[in-house]
Amino acid sequence: MESCDVLVVGGGPAGSVCAGKLRQAGLDVLLLDRETFPREKPCAGWITPAALATLELDPDLYRKGRVLQDVSTFRVGLVGGTEVVIPYGKTVSYGIRRREFDHYLLERSGVRRSLGEPVMSLEREEGRWLVNGRIRARLLVGAGGHYCPVARHLGAKIGREAVIAAQAAEFAMTPEQEQQCPIPAGTPALFFCRDMKGYGWFFRKGDYLNIGLGRMDKDNLGHHVREFCLFLQRRGYLAEGFPGTFQGHAYLLYQRQGGRRCVDDGVMLIGDAAGLSHPQSGEGILPAIESALLAADTIVEAGGDYRRDKLELYASRLAARFGGGGDMPSSPLVSGIARFCGARLLSGSWFVRHIVLDRWFLHADRKGLYAMR
Ligand SMILES: Cc1cc2nc3c(=O)[nH]c(=O)nc-3n(C[C@H](O)[C@H](O)[C@H](O)COP(=O)(O)OP(=O)(O)OC[C@H]3O[C@@H](n4cnc5c(N)ncnc54)[C@H](O)[C@@H]3O)c2cc1C
């Protein structure tokens, strides 16, 4: 039998950041993940400078031996249409590979871990958790992503929620492919679907190319991905028969009301398990990191009393931080007016730069978590 104060389920950005912060505070933490690391995670791998700052991660140190692609220009348009090119003249975002990034964060956390072990059973016994019949924990933190077993235990209706469904493929380009590609590394291209229910991306990071598409309806996702690839091929961005294999995943946009319950006696949810992705862009890495820090603060302040009343503060902190979300997933891109005007708006540099990029994707008007305190 193994025991710990806090068992964190999931070693993605949310889990490793929360576990690391708790370990630093002197708690006895165990992190469990069904995968061994490094592992793949379907993702575009786009992060904002706020994510690096919140992680207190030095870009120059991180990029030694890993991909950290500076992004200073975006291309934005409609699938099948032309793009507007928006140069910023400075680094406004980065591209990482999740395989490297998640492994780095997990190693950096220095936390005790059990990898390659999925959660098979969760039992509550005399105010403590018994996980897989062999781990006893006083507090359980669910960081297992959208399909987190802890979220399911808390009543999440997995499979019946209105999700973002997305697919991505990432592969190393040959020198010849790099030379033939008309879009330089560090210039992500975003192409919105004509019905404004999602967007595709084409993102070169170092020697790697990541392409993918996410939509607010999961029906026919494969069809939309195929159409997007054909469009990229016709445009000359993508060679026919490219070697990438698409992997899919789902996640939830943040909802102030009606989202997942994320606190109960002795249990909390963070990151995708709590459903926190940004309503306009679908960005989930920074919300995962921020929720991990808010949860860790709440846990440390609870001083060992992990009853629901003590942990509810975390739910209030989430609402204060992410409260901009509506009661339903509310993207301006799917409102009737935006749908009607989308094509015209996306052909104008002012709208693309100031609304789509600065406001929705880069959050130029939003202070970092620590700057708020
Ligand atoms: C195609 C796609 C593209 C995306 N692109 C971006 C992007 O460019 N930028 C961005 O900010 N966000 C992006 N997102 C969202 C982002 O990937 C997530 O929001 C983010 O990974 C959430 O981190 P997390 O730590 O909560 O969960 P995850 O990263 O999903 O980690 C969860 C961990 O839990 C483990 N786990 C799951 N089940 C179990 C179990 N039963 N037992 C034990 N362990 C378990 C998993 O192995 C995994 O390691 C994208 C999502 C998708 C699907």
PDBQT file of the ligand as one rigid body, heavy atoms in Angstrom, charges set to zero:
ROOT
HETATM    1  C1  LIG A 401      -6.174  18.962 -31.532  1.00  0.00    +0.000 C 
HETATM    2  C2  LIG A 401      -6.020  19.906 -30.363  1.00  0.00    +0.000 A 
HETATM    3  C3  LIG A 401      -5.240  21.041 -30.507  1.00  0.00    +0.000 A 
HETATM    4  C4  LIG A 401      -5.043  21.909 -29.416  1.00  0.00    +0.000 A 
HETATM    5  N1  LIG A 401      -4.211  22.982 -29.581  1.00  0.00    +0.000 NA
HETATM    6  C5  LIG A 401      -3.966  23.795 -28.515  1.00  0.00    +0.000 A 
HETATM    7  C6  LIG A 401      -2.999  24.853 -28.624  1.00  0.00    +0.000 A 
HETATM    8  O1  LIG A 401      -2.349  25.026 -29.657  1.00  0.00    +0.000 OA
HETATM    9  N2  LIG A 401      -2.812  25.650 -27.530  1.00  0.00    +0.000 N 
HETATM   10  C7  LIG A 401      -3.495  25.462 -26.359  1.00  0.00    +0.000 A 
HETATM   11  O2  LIG A 401      -3.286  26.243 -25.416  1.00  0.00    +0.000 OA
HETATM   12  N3  LIG A 401      -4.392  24.450 -26.236  1.00  0.00    +0.000 NA
HETATM   13  C8  LIG A 401      -4.608  23.593 -27.259  1.00  0.00    +0.000 A 
HETATM   14  N4  LIG A 401      -5.470  22.537 -27.118  1.00  0.00    +0.000 N 
HETATM   15  C9  LIG A 401      -6.049  22.278 -25.782  1.00  0.00    +0.000 C 
HETATM   16  C10 LIG A 401      -4.980  21.661 -24.879  1.00  0.00    +0.000 C 
HETATM   17  O3  LIG A 401      -4.373  20.550 -25.518  1.00  0.00    +0.000 OA
HETATM   18  C11 LIG A 401      -5.555  21.195 -23.527  1.00  0.00    +0.000 C 
HETATM   19  O4  LIG A 401      -6.392  22.211 -23.019  1.00  0.00    +0.000 OA
HETATM   20  C12 LIG A 401      -4.449  20.864 -22.525  1.00  0.00    +0.000 C 
HETATM   21  O5  LIG A 401      -3.712  19.751 -22.952  1.00  0.00    +0.000 OA
HETATM   22  C13 LIG A 401      -5.028  20.604 -21.123  1.00  0.00    +0.000 C 
HETATM   23  O6  LIG A 401      -4.010  20.145 -20.272  1.00  0.00    +0.000 OA
HETATM   24  P1  LIG A 401      -4.353  19.131 -19.075  1.00  0.00    +0.000 P 
HETATM   25  O7  LIG A 401      -3.094  18.976 -18.281  1.00  0.00    +0.000 OA
HETATM   26  O8  LIG A 401      -5.582  19.562 -18.383  1.00  0.00    +0.000 OA
HETATM   27  O9  LIG A 401      -4.730  17.746 -19.769  1.00  0.00    +0.000 OA
HETATM   28  P2  LIG A 401      -3.875  16.791 -20.725  1.00  0.00    +0.000 P 
HETATM   29  O10 LIG A 401      -2.771  17.520 -21.357  1.00  0.00    +0.000 OA
HETATM   30  O11 LIG A 401      -4.876  16.113 -21.593  1.00  0.00    +0.000 OA
HETATM   31  O12 LIG A 401      -3.234  15.710 -19.751  1.00  0.00    +0.000 OA
HETATM   32  C14 LIG A 401      -4.027  14.741 -19.129  1.00  0.00    +0.000 C 
HETATM   33  C15 LIG A 401      -3.153  13.578 -18.678  1.00  0.00    +0.000 C 
HETATM   34  O13 LIG A 401      -3.979  12.664 -17.934  1.00  0.00    +0.000 OA
HETATM   35  C16 LIG A 401      -3.634  11.345 -18.282  1.00  0.00    +0.000 C 
HETATM   36  N5  LIG A 401      -4.802  10.477 -18.067  1.00  0.00    +0.000 N 
HETATM   37  C17 LIG A 401      -5.965  10.492 -18.754  1.00  0.00    +0.000 A 
HETATM   38  N6  LIG A 401      -6.782   9.508 -18.308  1.00  0.00    +0.000 NA
HETATM   39  C18 LIG A 401      -6.132   8.879 -17.318  1.00  0.00    +0.000 A 
HETATM   40  C19 LIG A 401      -6.441   7.779 -16.478  1.00  0.00    +0.000 A 
HETATM   41  N7  LIG A 401      -7.611   7.125 -16.592  1.00  0.00    +0.000 N 
HETATM   42  N8  LIG A 401      -5.543   7.395 -15.549  1.00  0.00    +0.000 NA
HETATM   43  C20 LIG A 401      -4.335   8.032 -15.442  1.00  0.00    +0.000 A 
HETATM   44  N9  LIG A 401      -3.976   9.081 -16.236  1.00  0.00    +0.000 NA
HETATM   45  C21 LIG A 401      -4.862   9.496 -17.154  1.00  0.00    +0.000 A 
HETATM   46  C22 LIG A 401      -3.247  11.428 -19.745  1.00  0.00    +0.000 C 
HETATM   47  O14 LIG A 401      -2.377  10.355 -20.119  1.00  0.00    +0.000 OA
HETATM   48  C23 LIG A 401      -2.544  12.804 -19.823  1.00  0.00    +0.000 C 
HETATM   49  O15 LIG A 401      -1.144  12.687 -19.671  1.00  0.00    +0.000 OA
HETATM   50  C24 LIG A 401      -5.679  21.652 -28.177  1.00  0.00    +0.000 A 
HETATM   51  C25 LIG A 401      -6.482  20.512 -28.048  1.00  0.00    +0.000 A 
HETATM   52  C26 LIG A 401      -6.636  19.638 -29.113  1.00  0.00    +0.000 A 
HETATM   53  C27 LIG A 401      -7.481  18.403 -28.939  1.00  0.00    +0.000 C 
ENDROOT
TORSDOF 0
